[in-house]
């Protein structure tokens, strides 16, 4: 039995569907091109960045080696384009969708190069300037019998970007991660984790080093968003965003009203009186106030960085980005990004959906076959467990409950037919009594089932193992499960499978 990878719809969000159409609402989204449109977009984007100066400027922040460096050089020298994606830091590389994004960007770059003949490469934007420690500090691994959450100690660093937050002692977390990998044949993945998450690293730098170690051999470059080279390249746009702060605020307010009026919701809430630019100091990372924006826009400050709505516009301004590959939340907030780009007179970035899927390991497939379940049965966190526990009830109890239900149905039904005209009681009285008695029997059965669950057993342990692997914490696997144990167990087989599925997806874009 081999590793199983399934594709699945990314989201049923109306905004995701709208952004994916060739006739998207042009006031909200850059419409996805048709085949000829892709050729034009590639040619126009490449022409804007002809000469490759962008790579020279950002080379220190990319620090690419091997195949990743080769592909970037081909793009810069050959007048090519890049497909980008990105994510803020996550412990030990974060959840599976981080890797799905990277593979999707690579696959789309390959597809565009094949169809247009223009060199194309993939770049992963590691948002190490993000200051959400809560999200960056924990991850979930699948273990026999369920899941385990690995969590960093809080350094009480305030609102510092992850590139500045020192990594705490992670020896215990590394031991737990290693145990979750089992007898993994691909020790290189764990070696990469241990090397990245070592003394002297920050939360952000460890993330970048790990991604580079595992993605560069596939030809995917990783850009460190906190690097001074990125801030220097983006400074003109950041200053422009400060000088247009009031206009951007008005535009975003209008866009939110438009979205709400059409039955949607603005994904990113506005913060009144604050710009889309962060200023980082020793005290932390804080949004610049609108009233301070004009003065700061004229300064020589280089410690500015974009917020989530400005970042795609800045990325499009400093990289030959033909498309950004994103997930449901990103696709939704790109409806606001276009308003920012328009106010700045900047190029609108184009977003396309990443590949979405689920990975079923051989031991999980055996469990599913044994209990007669499929992956999405676990979307309800209790349904499979309850069914299997009910099946473990002794036959004497199951038979007695069935017999009791039959007697209630028979006896109460007999009461209704026994009455003569005129009736002493309305028929709904007996019907109500029957429902109440059947409900009590249902509650009694649930108590028996709960007792079976508490008692546990091999079959219920298997259910918990499958649930932890497929829907950890009740979430789809890709949104919660750490990828390192899977990479350690399957190595190239996993990456090859991801890329193959991502290529199928890219061909549909």
Order of alpha helices (4+ residues) and beta strands (2+ residues): beta-alpha-alpha-alpha-alpha-beta-alpha-beta-alpha-beta-beta-alpha-alpha-alpha-beta-alpha-alpha-beta-beta-alpha-beta-alpha-beta-alpha-beta-beta-alpha-alpha-alpha-alpha-alpha-alpha-alpha-alpha
